[in-house]
Amino acid sequence: MNNEGAKVTAEQTGVVFFAPFVPLLWFLPGSGACRDARDGIGDAMPLIDVSTYEAPPLLRDGHALTVFPTLSRRVEGVRYRRSRVELADGDFLDLDISEVGAGRVVVVSHGLEGHSGRAYVLGMVRAFNRAGWDAVAWNFRGSSGEPNRLLKFTHSGATDDLAAVVEAVRGWGRYGSLALVGFSLGGNLTLKYLGERGDDVPSEVRAAVTFSVPCDLRGAAERMGSWGNRLYMKRFLVDLRERMETKARQFPGRLDLSAIGGMRTFREFDDRFTAPLHGFADAEEYWRRSGSAAHVGGIRVPTLLVNAVDDPFLSESCFPRETAVASQWLHLEAPIRGGHVGFVQFTPDGDYWSERRAVEFVGTALG
């Protein structure tokens, strides 16, 4: 794909994710689902005592804060230049770059079934550009608008893909400082990457910020399989089914799709596809080995994890309080509200709270 075809504007932010289900979402027992999470952890989050996030008056529910930006947000002013990274296994990753001529760069990792054109990615890229950072938003395998070459895809534990992006950016020789930002699945990759490498993280990597991270994949999968999240789960599975149907056409005879139409949970999908395609025995092994919760204790750069208490996607086990208490590197912030990749805030410049918080944290970490 040439660079001209890779330019992304606000019209390409993919704001239809939950559109078919929005009228019903407002009547979900969302406040009940959010109370379940808050009852379990709300009083046990003293690490950052008072979050500065305040939800808008009409968006005081985790479901509303999750859905609103997906449907309504437009981010103007970001234009990408595309660069392709060839991987050692014969596949590729497409990087979308927004440059302001800086000597420092942020690498942004999107969420499940996302891409560099999602509004939350564009918003973060714009915020860092405004603060004097170049930005690289990388697309997971098969998420850049062109199918990847191999049967596998970027899953929750595929930190080698993020490592390849970091090494490519370092290889450009233009940046003395590099920050990482990740959302949801991309946040899990970011935390796991940093924790696995510990003191061996490249010296240019100076700080990281992650939002709405399912650190415990098993707990998050079970939470997503609950009745209150059935519409989100249905939407994810529609996208995942389309991905696997594309793969089946690309690799005839390699995939059995006979049961995919009846799947209702991540466990079913990961047992049938994610695990065997990536060398795991089953979903349980995939979740255990790929979740960042087991690795965050090894992080050795200033890192902020922001998980909202009312996030409808996250279980109590996705809040690694004890690890953060014992770490001088991992900062855990748990606003009472925020939803999943929400953190909506109405400001004159259009920035959301999450974007301001990320820029602030990274700036402080770099001094």
N, C-alpha and C positions, 0 to 999 in steps of 0.2 A: 504494500500500500504506500502511495507516495505521500509526501508531507502535506500537500494541499488537501488531500482527502481526509487528513487527520485533524484539521482545524475544528474546534468544538466551540459552539456558542451557546447561549442560554436556551435556545430552542431545542437543544439536544440533551437536556439534562435528565431525561427519563422520568418524568413526573407522573407516570400512569401506573406505577407499581401496584397501588392499592385501589385504584379507581373503581373497579367493579364492585368493591365491597364497602366503600365508604359509608353509604347510608346505614348499613347494619352496624358498623363499628361504633357508632355513637351510642348504640343500645346494648353493646356487650357489657357483661358484668365487669368492666375494666377496673372500676374503683375497687371491686372486691379482689380481683387478681392482683392489683397493685398492693392492696393491704396485706395480702399473704406475704409478699416480699418484705414489706416494711415491718410487719410484726416480728419477722425473724431476725432482722439485722438493724432496724432503724436506731436502736439505742446502743448499738455496739460499734459505732463508727467514729471514734474520737480522733482519728489521725489528722484529718484537716477539719477542725472543729466546726467551722462555719463556712459553707460554700457561699460564694457570691452569686450563685445562680438563683434568679427568681423568675418563675414562670409567668407569662402574661395572664391577666385575670380570667380570660375566657378559655384558657388552655391549662387547666389545673389537673389533668388526668393523664396517666401514662400513655394510654391509647391515643388520645387527642394530640399529645406532643410528638408521638411517633408518626402519625398519619399526616398531620398538617403540613410539614415541610415537603413531604413527598408529593403532595398534591399541588401545593400553592407556591413553592419557592422558585424564583427565577434568579439566576446569578449572571450578571452582565460583566463584560470587561476582560474575560480570560480568553486568550487565543493560544493554542498549542502548536508547537512544532514536534513532529513525531520522529522518534529514533527507535530502531529495532536492535534488540540484543539477541544474538545467536547463542544458544545454550549448548553445553557440552554433549547433551543427549540428543541433539539434532532438532530440538524444538526452538521456539523463539518467544520473546516477550516484547510487547510494544510499550514504549515509554512516551508519554506526552509531556512536553517541557514548556513551561512558561517562564520566560527570562526577563530580568530587569537589569542585567549586567552586574550582578552581585558576585562577591567572592565567597558566598555561603549559600547552601541549598537545603531545602527540605524535601524528603521523599515521602509521598503520601500513598498509603495502601487502602484500597476500598474494601467494601464488605461483600458478603455472599451474593453472587449474581449481579454485582455492581460493575462499574467501569469508571474511567476517568472523567466522563461527562456527567456523572450524577451531581446534583446540586450541592450535596454536602462536601464532595471533593472539590468542586469549583470554588465554593465559598472558602474553604481552607487555603487553596492555592492563591486566591485573590488576596486574602488577609496577609499571607506571608509575603506576597509580592509588594503589597503596600508597606510592609515593614522592612523592605529592603533585602528580601531573599529571592533567589531563583527557586523554582519549584518543579519537581518531577513527580507526576502522577502516573504510576505504572498500572498496566492492565494485566490481570491474571491470565493464564493460558486460556485462549479461546474467548476472551472477554473484550477484545479490541475491535470487534467487527469482522474479524477473519478467523476461521477455525484454526486451531493449532494443529501441528502436524502429527502429534502422537495421540494415543488413546487416553492417556492420563490427563488430569487437569490440576490446577492449583487448589489444594485442599487446605484444611486448617493447620496442618503441621508442616507444610511444604516450605520450610525456612530456607532451603537451598535456592528457591526462586527469589526471595527477598535478598539473599546474600549476593546473587548474581546481579541484581539491580544495583546494590550498593557498590559492588566492585566495578561495574560499568561506569557509574557516576564518578567514582574516585579516579578511574582511568582517564577521564577527560582532563584531569590536571588543573582544573580551574577553581577548586573549592578547598578552603582551609578548614571549614566547619560544615558538618552535615547533621541535620536533625531528622528524626523519624516521627511520622504521625500515622496512626492507624485507626480504622473504624471497624468494630465488630470482628468479623473474621480477619480482616487486615490488622486489627489491633492484637488479636491472638498471635498472628504471625510475628508481629513486631516484638511483643513481650517474650515469646519463645526464642526468637532469634537472639535477642540480647541476653537472655538467661542461659541459653546453651553455650554461648561464646564467652560470657563472663569477662575476664580481663583481656581476652583475645579479640574483643571487638575492635575494628579499625580505629585508629586514634582520631580520625576526623569525625567520627560519630560522637557527638557531644551531649545530646539530650534526646528524649523521646516523650511523646504524649499519645495516649490511647483513649478511646471513648467506646463505651457500650460493648465491653469485651466479654465473650462467653469463656472465661478462663477455665471453667470446668465444663467440658463439652458434653459429658453425660448429663450433668444437672441441667444444662441449658436445653438439651434435646428433650429431656423429660418435661421441662416447663413448656416448651413449644408444643408438645403433644397434648397439653391439657385442653379441655373443652373451650376455655375462654380465649385460646389462641388459635382456634381452628381455621379462621379466615386467613390469618398470616400464613399458617402452615400450608393451606391450600394454594396460596399464591406462590410460595417458594417451590412447592412441588410441581406446579405448572411450569415454572421456569426450568427447573432441573430436568423435568421430563423432556422438554424441548431440546435441552442440551444433549441428553442421551440419545434422542432420536436423530439429532444431527450426527453424533458419533457413530450410530449404527449405520447410517448411510455412507459415512466416510470409511468405515471399517466393516464391510459386509461379513456376516457370520461370526463376528467377535463378541457380540452382546446379545443377551437374551432379554428382550423387553416384554415378555409375555405377562409379567405381573406388575409392570410399572403403573398401569392405569388404576390399579386398586390400592396403591400405596397411600398411606395417610400420615406417616411419621418419618422423621429423620432416621430412626433406627432401621426401618425397613429399607430406606434408600441406601444408607451407609452399609448395611449388611450385604445388599445385593450388588452395589456398584463401587462406592468409594473405597471400602476396605479391600476387596480383592484386586481392584485395579492398581492399588498402590502398595501392595505387599503386606497388608494386615489380615489377620485371621478372620476378624469379624468387626462389627461396629464397636464392641466393647474395647478391643485392643486399639483400634483406631482412635477412639476418644481418649483412652488412657495415655497413649504415647504422643498425641498431638495437642492436647490441651496445655495451655501455658501455665496453669496453676502449679504444676510440678517443677517449673523452671524459673519462676520469677525471683526466687531466692538467690539466684546466681547473677542477677543484673548488677552491673558495675558502672552504669552511667545514670545521671539524674533522669528519672522516669516518672511521669504522672499517669496514673490510671483513674479515669473518671467513669464511674458506673452509677447511674441514677437508681435510687431505691425503688422508684415506681416503674422501672424498665420491665415491660411485660415479657421480655425474652429471657431474662436472666434469673437463675436460681440463687438462693442464698450462698451456695458454694462458689459463686462467681465473684465473691468479694473477699480477696485474700488478706483479711485483716491481720492475722497473726504474723504472716510473712512480712507485711509492711511495717508492723510494729518493730520487728527485729532487724529491719534493713535501713541503712542510711541512704539508700538509693531509690527505693520504690516509695512513691507518695500516692496514697489512696484517698481519693475524694469521692464522697457519695452524697450528692445533692438529694434532697427528699424527692424532688421532681426533675423531669428531664426527658422521660421516655427513652426509646431506643434510637440513638443517633438523632435526637431531637434538639433539646436545649435551645428552643426557639427564643429569640429576643428581637424586638422591633427597635431598630436604631437608625439614625439618619444615614449612616453609610452602608446599611444593609448587612453588616456583619452579625452573625449569631454569637451568643456567649461562648460557645465551644471554640470558635475561631479566635476570639480575643484571649480566651484562657490559654490556648495553646501558644500563641505568640508571646504572651506574658511569661509563661513558665519557661519556655526555651530561652527567651531573652535574659531572664534571671539566672538560669543555669550557666549561660555563657558569660555572664558578668558584663 
